[in-house]
């Protein structure tokens, strides 16, 4: 296997990863709505499900994950770009969402969090009262 490595680029990449740790790049998110539920999917490949933690506190959804990549002492690393360590990502939930109904599932490296809309925030039909107008005839 032949790999060309630019030492200046690699040094810059390593320096940036130390100075500016961007967990969004390590935990990309898709969010969408299905009927009365918001669904948020986090890409977390290689995460042990036991190392996942999902919490909701004061309308803030927080996902914590730990990914440890271990190498044997006899291995000599040539390129190491995969993230190893702790990740955390927080999302603010709007007041129209129900933090008590949050459900999380993890499969195939994707954490799917479902957040239902509060019943009070769902659209509802309002009955319109109709009163018959009475007309008086003067005689």
C-alpha positions in Angstrom: 0.0 0.0 0.0 1.4 3.4 -1.0 0.2 6.5 0.8 1.4 10.0 0.2 1.2 12.1 3.2 1.9 15.9 3.3 3.5 16.5 6.6 2.5 20.2 6.7 -1.1 19.3 6.0 -1.1 16.6 8.6 0.5 18.9 11.2 -2.2 21.6 10.4 -5.0 19.0 10.7 -3.6 17.8 14.1 -3.2 21.3 15.4 -6.7 22.3 14.4 -8.2 19.2 16.1 -6.4 20.1 19.3 -7.4 23.8 19.2 -10.9 23.5 17.8 -12.8 20.4 18.7 -15.9 20.4 16.6 -18.2 17.6 17.8 -20.7 18.5 15.1 -18.3 17.0 12.5 -18.0 13.9 14.7 -21.7 13.6 15.4 -23.6 14.8 12.3 -27.4 15.2 12.7 -30.4 15.0 10.4 -33.8 16.2 11.8 -37.2 15.9 10.3 -40.9 15.8 11.2 -43.2 12.9 10.6 -46.8 13.7 11.5 -46.8 14.8 15.2 -43.3 13.6 16.0 -39.9 15.2 15.4 -37.1 12.7 14.5 -33.5 13.4 15.0 -30.8 11.0 13.7 -27.2 11.1 14.9 -24.5 9.3 13.1 -22.5 7.4 15.7 -20.6 4.6 14.0 -18.6 2.2 16.1 -20.2 3.3 19.4 -20.9 0.7 21.9 -24.6 1.0 22.9 -23.6 0.8 26.5 -21.5 4.0 26.0 -24.5 6.1 24.8 -26.4 8.4 27.1 -29.5 10.5 26.1 -30.9 13.0 28.6 -33.5 15.8 28.6 -33.2 18.5 31.1 -35.1 21.8 31.0 -36.0 21.3 27.3 -32.4 20.5 26.3 -31.8 17.2 24.7 -28.2 16.0 25.2 -26.5 13.0 23.6 -23.2 11.7 25.0 -21.2 9.0 23.5 -17.8 7.4 24.0 -15.8 5.8 21.3 -12.5 4.1 22.1 -10.3 2.9 19.3 -7.6 0.7 20.7 -4.4 -0.4 18.9 -1.9 -2.9 19.9 1.6 -1.8 21.0 3.2 -3.4 18.0 1.0 -1.5 15.5 2.7 1.5 13.9 0.0 4.1 12.9 0.4 5.5 9.4 -2.8 7.5 9.3 -5.2 8.1 12.2 -8.3 10.2 11.2 -11.0 8.3 13.0 -12.3 10.0 16.1 -11.6 8.4 19.5 -12.9 9.8 22.8 -16.0 11.4 24.2 -18.6 13.2 22.1 -21.5 15.5 23.3 -24.2 17.3 21.4 -27.1 19.3 22.7 -30.2 20.4 21.0 -32.8 22.9 22.4 -36.4 21.6 22.3 -39.1 24.1 21.5 -41.9 24.6 24.1 -44.3 22.8 21.7 -42.4 19.5 22.2 -43.0 16.9 24.9 -39.7 16.1 26.7 -41.5 13.4 28.7 -42.3 11.3 25.6 -38.7 11.2 24.1 -37.8 7.7 22.8 -34.3 6.7 21.6 -33.2 3.7 19.5 -29.7 2.7 18.2 -29.2 0.5 15.2 -26.5 0.2 12.6 -24.5 3.1 14.0 -27.4 5.5 13.9 -29.1 6.9 17.1 -32.7 7.8 16.3 -34.4 10.1 18.9 -38.2 10.6 18.5 -39.7 13.6 20.2 -43.5 14.0 20.2 -45.4 17.3 19.9 -47.4 18.3 23.0 -51.1 17.6 22.7 -51.8 21.3 23.5 -49.6 22.3 20.6 -51.3 20.1 18.0 -53.8 21.8 15.8 -57.4 21.2 16.7 -60.7 22.1 15.2 -62.8 24.7 17.0 -66.6 24.3 16.9 -68.3 27.5 15.7 -71.5 28.3 17.5 -74.3 29.5 15.3 -77.3 31.4 16.6 -80.4 32.0 14.5 -81.1 35.6 14.0 -84.6 36.6 15.0 -86.3 39.4 13.2 -89.2 41.3 14.7 -92.0 42.4 12.5 -93.6 45.6 13.5 -97.3 45.6 13.0 
